[in-house]
Amino acid sequence: MKQIALDIGLATGPTLTNFFAGPNEAALRHLQLWTGEKSNRAQRSPVPTYLWGSSGSGKTHLLKAVREALREQGASIGWLDATVHEPPAFDENWAAVLMDDVHLYTAVQQHAAFNWFVNAQTGHQGVLAAGELPPADLKLREDLRTRLGWGHVYALQVLSEPERRAVLRQAADERGVFLSDEVMDFMLTRFSRDLGSLMQLLEHLDGYALQTQRAITIPLIKAMLENE
């Protein structure tokens, strides 16, 4: 059986609302206040926030969700991740800077991240960053590493299997799709268990089921894989 591992997040677009917090409730509440999603006024401060955890714990989802929430408020955002090989200069009009996968940054990206960080602190703009390791263990230049650990630090936990099932069930219900327990078992045992990958799989299955006018069953999943 073909293994699917699509670590590209939720196709429908990450939001703070559709983030299933589970053991990560404290981090979600902090970011909801930070963006103003749970109040009339955002409570961003120049104190940086750093999220860390293993792949699949929701770091990128949360950063992209914050970016979307701020953009909906009309804010301009600085975004840096490991795929941005030539980071732009810091823009004083940014409301915040978001830095993802900092553990993968090259020397050039680290230089830009440090510059963004210092300028954002000077201008009282928000800083939100994420990586797979706690600040003390990051293999980054010392001045950047220490700054990432200055403020709020949240360790994100990967959801348990029952929690992943709950997320899939909720996402399927929102799409008007029925997932039997048998199909759920198949998805969780035969494919990447990363939540982003599972949600992407559901997206593919929903599209294929609509295209073929069939319900989502194990034979449908196998047929979709054979036709890829």
C-alpha positions in Angstrom: 0.0 0.0 0.0 1.3 3.4 -1.0 2.3 5.7 1.9 1.0 9.3 1.8 2.9 11.9 3.8 1.8 15.4 2.8 3.2 17.8 5.4 1.6 20.9 3.8 -1.0 21.7 6.4 -4.8 22.1 6.0 -5.9 22.7 2.4 -8.9 24.7 3.7 -6.6 27.2 5.4 -5.4 27.2 9.0 -7.3 29.4 11.4 -7.3 29.7 15.2 -10.9 28.6 15.2 -10.3 25.3 13.4 -7.2 24.5 15.5 -8.0 21.5 17.7 -6.0 22.5 20.8 -6.2 19.3 22.9 -3.2 19.6 25.3 -2.1 22.9 23.6 -5.0 25.0 25.0 -2.7 27.5 26.8 -0.8 28.4 23.6 -4.1 28.8 21.6 -5.6 31.1 24.3 -2.5 33.2 24.3 -2.6 33.6 20.5 -6.3 34.3 20.5 -5.7 37.2 22.9 -2.6 38.2 20.9 -4.6 38.6 17.7 -7.7 40.0 19.4 -9.8 37.0 18.3 -11.4 36.5 21.7 -11.7 40.2 22.6 -12.4 43.5 21.0 -8.8 44.6 21.1 -5.6 42.7 20.4 -3.2 42.4 23.3 0.0 42.1 21.3 3.1 43.2 23.2 6.8 43.5 22.3 7.4 40.4 24.5 8.2 37.7 22.0 6.3 34.3 21.8 8.1 31.1 20.8 6.3 27.8 20.1 8.3 24.5 19.9 7.4 20.9 19.4 7.9 18.0 17.0 6.5 17.7 13.5 2.8 17.5 13.6 2.3 19.4 16.8 0.6 22.4 15.1 3.3 25.0 15.0 2.9 26.0 11.3 -0.9 25.8 11.6 -0.8 28.4 14.4 1.6 30.7 12.7 -0.3 30.7 9.5 -3.6 31.1 11.5 -2.1 34.2 13.2 -1.0 35.6 9.9 -4.5 35.2 8.4 -6.1 36.7 11.5 -3.9 39.8 11.3 -4.3 40.1 7.6 -8.1 40.1 8.1 -7.6 43.1 10.4 -5.8 44.9 7.6 -2.3 44.4 9.0 0.8 43.9 7.0 3.0 41.0 8.3 6.6 40.0 7.9 6.9 36.2 7.2 10.1 34.1 7.2 10.5 30.4 7.0 13.2 28.1 5.7 12.0 28.3 2.1 12.6 32.1 1.9 16.2 32.1 0.7 16.4 35.9 0.3 14.6 37.5 3.2 13.4 41.0 2.5 14.5 44.0 4.6 12.5 44.7 7.7 9.5 46.9 7.0 8.5 49.3 9.8 4.9 49.1 8.6 4.6 45.5 9.6 2.3 44.9 12.6 4.3 41.8 13.5 7.0 39.4 12.3 6.3 35.6 12.1 9.2 33.2 11.8 8.6 29.5 11.3 11.0 26.5 11.3 13.8 28.6 12.9 15.8 25.4 13.6 16.3 25.1 9.8 17.6 28.7 9.2 20.7 29.2 7.2 23.3 31.9 8.2 21.6 34.3 5.8 18.2 33.6 7.3 19.5 33.9 10.9 21.0 37.3 10.1 17.6 38.5 8.7 15.7 36.9 11.7 18.0 38.7 14.2 17.6 42.0 12.3 13.8 41.6 12.2 13.7 40.7 15.8 15.7 43.7 17.0 13.8 46.2 14.8 10.4 44.7 15.9 11.4 45.1 19.5 12.5 48.7 18.9 9.2 49.5 17.2 7.1 47.6 19.7 5.9 45.2 17.0 4.9 41.6 17.8 7.3 38.7 17.3 6.0 35.1 17.0 8.4 32.3 16.1 8.4 28.5 16.1 10.9 25.6 15.8 11.2 22.0 16.7 13.5 22.5 19.7 13.3 24.6 22.9 15.3 27.9 22.6 18.3 26.5 24.6 18.8 23.7 22.2 18.6 25.6 18.9 21.8 25.5 16.8 21.6 29.1 15.9 23.7 32.2 16.5 23.8 33.0 20.1 22.2 36.4 20.0 19.2 35.1 18.0 18.8 31.9 20.1 18.8 33.9 23.4 16.2 36.4 22.1 13.9 33.6 21.0 13.8 32.4 24.6 13.2 35.9 26.1 9.5 35.9 26.4 6.5 33.5 26.3 7.6 29.9 25.4 5.1 27.2 24.8 5.9 23.5 24.2 3.3 22.0 21.9 2.3 18.4 22.2 1.2 16.1 19.3 -2.4 15.1 19.6 -3.2 11.6 20.8 -4.9 9.1 18.5 -8.4 9.8 20.1 -7.8 13.5 19.6 -6.8 13.0 16.0 -9.9 10.9 15.5 -12.0 13.7 16.9 -10.4 16.3 14.6 -11.0 14.1 11.6 -14.6 13.5 12.6 -15.2 17.2 13.1 -13.6 18.1 9.8 -15.6 15.4 8.0 -18.9 16.5 9.6 -18.2 20.1 8.5 -17.8 18.8 4.9 -21.0 16.8 5.1 -18.9 13.6 4.7 -19.4 10.4 6.7 -16.3 8.5 7.9 -17.1 5.1 9.2 -15.0 3.7 12.1 -13.5 1.2 9.6 -12.4 4.0 7.3 -11.0 6.0 10.2 -9.0 2.9 11.4 -7.7 2.5 7.8 -6.6 6.1 7.5 -4.9 6.1 10.9 -3.0 2.9 10.4 -2.0 3.0 6.7 -1.1 6.7 6.2 1.1 9.3 7.8 -0.3 10.0 11.3 0.6 13.7 11.2 -2.6 15.7 11.5 -1.8 18.0 8.6 -1.3 15.0 6.4 -4.5 13.3 7.6 -6.5 16.5 6.9 -4.9 16.7 3.4 -5.9 13.1 2.8 -9.5 13.9 3.8 -9.4 16.8 1.3 -8.3 14.4 -1.5 -10.8 11.8 -0.5 -13.7 14.3 -0.4 -12.8 15.6 -3.9 -12.4 12.1 -5.3 -15.7 10.9 -3.8 -17.5 13.9 -5.3 -15.8 13.2 -8.7 -16.8 9.6 -8.7 -20.1 10.0 -7.0 -19.2 7.4 -4.4 -19.2 7.3 -0.6 -15.8 7.3 1.2 -15.0 3.6 1.8 -11.8 1.6 1.9 -12.2 0.4 -1.7 -12.6 4.1 -2.7 -9.4 5.0 -0.9 -7.6 2.1 -2.7 -9.0 3.2 -6.1 -7.9 6.8 -5.5 -4.3 5.6 -4.8 -4.3 3.4 -7.9 -5.4 6.3 -10.1 -2.7 8.7 -8.8 
